[in-house]
């Protein structure tokens, strides 16, 4: 109710359902944007420029269609609403229930910081249309929004059966998986994945149809596995097969994934989620592939590894995977199939702790508000599940079918926002974060500045920590320490701002180079004051801001300056401060 009243009082487009862009714009997006390879000269930056231009056109159409539109600079009261005060980020998956400008705008206003495009479903042209709508919303509210493209990954499935209804396997019987393409029966079935036949050993478990049927390998030979059925049930054509005890010698990128990745790089997504990660080498593979598309390294998308295989926890695999990628998704769907249910909460905490220790964003996903696909409210267990992920210290929580295909996409995002604000306002939350705050031990100047900034901000009761950053590393280190104050990350790169939309407590702000005089630090401080005021992070002239920066500006990890200034500007100082 508070959220809806806030929207109604602002006189903003949120108060009156905005009109979606005219159909011809959406229909002609592909025609307006020719396909350009990621590796061609300046292609990635060109793609971003074209996308921004299309977003501007869509924004202009939307504003003309809506008489209630107002400029972002006039939304001070709006920016102080709960949607803008949370630190934990929200990901919302887009789909049939959330595919037009009006609904995507509603999801953004309800709390979504990142939108997920699931490449397991839909056509490329649909994804491009969604991306352009997101960029138009981003331009309308002058706030960076990240777009995550999620690759499908390999799908391991059985062959077909002679009986279209499938076969009922009985506990205790022996069932064979083999390389014979003949349709299966009650004793055997074709398994079109020789790598499973090769990697599985006696005693290894195979799970069929999301674990509904469980078998254990009792014998093997050339081109076959004999398995004892432990948990019986119906098995039908092309059901999924999970191999929790084996590392399969296959690439995590299928030919479809490579085509999808090529398209993602061409349209300019900000994050790429990699499925079926088994080991650190999988991250190296996709990074090499991206570099081959983009040899000039023009701000490539960040890589998010989806942890859904038990092998990720063998030895030091998890530590190395987190080190190699830019973020981690706790993909509890497949992880919950291949691991014991009682282990999943422990693994979730383990992943989040490792991400915090290395300063990488972590996202908890899958079935967070599952009942809200058909219900306007979640179950109490779902609310507790979302709250637990926040208490654990996750950077973000995600919605899948709830926002993509459910009956209540806006309500599900808003419910997550309400849970986030409620948990973050609880004293137990700050106590837990303080007790589990990781140590920064790399000995770098940037780390020392960040530690000092947090300490100073706490001691002088500052309202905000502001950092000037080029690649986002300083802001991520500040987020790693989970300060009590919000972090305003000011960058001359849109890509950096969008990457930082995934990080806990970070409020990114794009400031074009022409508006940022990096040769005059006093002017940079004035710009900082203007930005933090506009974003609602400070409200009074005497509110203090702890500012960090690095010179020469633009040098990665060169944070070497810390200043405390009042919101009134660097030239103002009151004796009461």
WOJOWO-V520458 format. One record per helix or strand of 3 or more residues. SS is the DSSP state (H for helix, E for strand). FROM is the first residue (numbers start at 0). TO is the last residue. If there is no record, write none. Layout:
ss;from;to
SS;FROM;TO
SS;FROM;TO
//
This chain:
ss;from;to
H;1;8
H;22;26
H;28;31
H;42;64
H;71;73
H;75;78
H;81;83
E;88;92
H;100;109
E;113;117
H;123;140
E;145;149
E;166;168
E;173;177
E;187;189
H;193;198
E;204;207
E;212;220
E;223;230
E;232;234
E;239;241
H;254;266
E;270;273
H;279;292
E;301;306
H;309;312
H;316;323
E;326;330
H;331;337
H;340;357
E;360;364
H;369;372
H;379;390
E;395;398
H;400;403
H;408;423
H;426;434
H;444;458
E;463;467
H;472;479
E;485;490
H;493;499
E;505;509
H;512;514
H;520;533
E;543;549
E;558;565
//
